[in-house]
Amino acid sequence: MSDGNGFTPVCPLPIQEYPHVLLAHGGGGRLMHQLIDAIASTFASAELARRHDGAALRIGDMRLAFTTDAFVVQPLFFPGGDIGKLAVCGTVNDLAMCGARPLYLSVSFILEEGLSMETLGRVVASMQAAAHEAGVEIVTGDTKVVDRGKGDGIFISTAGIGVIEHDRPIGPEAVRPGDAVLLSGDIGRHGIAIMAVREGLAFETEITSDCAPLAAPVLKLLEAGVAVHCLRDLTRGGLAAALVEIAQTAGLHIQLDEAAIPVRPEVQSACELLGIDPLYVANEGRFVAFVPEAEAERALSILQTEPVSADARVIGHVTADGPAGLVTLRTAIGTTRVLDLLSGEQLPRIC
């Protein structure tokens, strides 16, 4: 209705209902989860509905894990890794989070006209080195070339297969009240390392990505008989987004202790300088594990035998008390803070 002066008030578009895809739809926050939910609901797959890092499939007497991923990071090379290492580790880690032993990967390259052969060679060599370290083989793939200006040099798409050597259900649906939440190490380094190189930021101490394969510590937990209920690697959206997603899927309340969450001083300083919360910064070599409280100390001692998880900590627990699907943080000053998904993006294109 007009106000008589030719002005017709219009309610603004709800933030989640955009007519076009935004960069924020890939940032690990609320918009990304809404986009994924909309797409996944179209396929009506029970495995997709689990909202886990991969699918657990039974073929005859075998249980296999299957996952797929895509990598569009800029810059292609950064302290601690590059897009090739990232692609292998990211795919291997998704299989590990299903409780699987990673075995085989496929890789698809989308190359931009003008990419130097030297750059491509470095990326491919890095992928082979990362695959060797993770104990997997790259067995098939594809290559496409797009016009100059239609890509950022190179995009990589991968898929992976692993074998699940146990019958335990591992996923958000297996989380139980009383579970301890274990974190494998310090958080925030990958996202800050990417941002520093991209934006030309120079810190007193160089910040190196945590990019690494995570199958070894996970398999040690399983081989030791630890009753692992859920695993999740901390990529887009960081620790906070991963735990919010698990809490919402499990319908339980997760309580965290901020003082127990390790953040390196140089990362904390960079986050304070940039106005970024390290709880939401991406990682590529960190994961959380949910285990019964009675097994938490044994699980920690196992994780701490592997270099990639040597700094593992108990950072919280699961409870049936309090609002279901909520993650709360007891801060260093004794207050309680609710962790939610970000509406926009903090660090675009970090994986």
Summary of the structure (lengths in Angstrom):
residues: 351
radius of gyration: 20.8
end to end distance: 47.0
largest distance: 75.5
contacts: 1183
relative contact order: 0.18
helix: 34%
strand: 25%
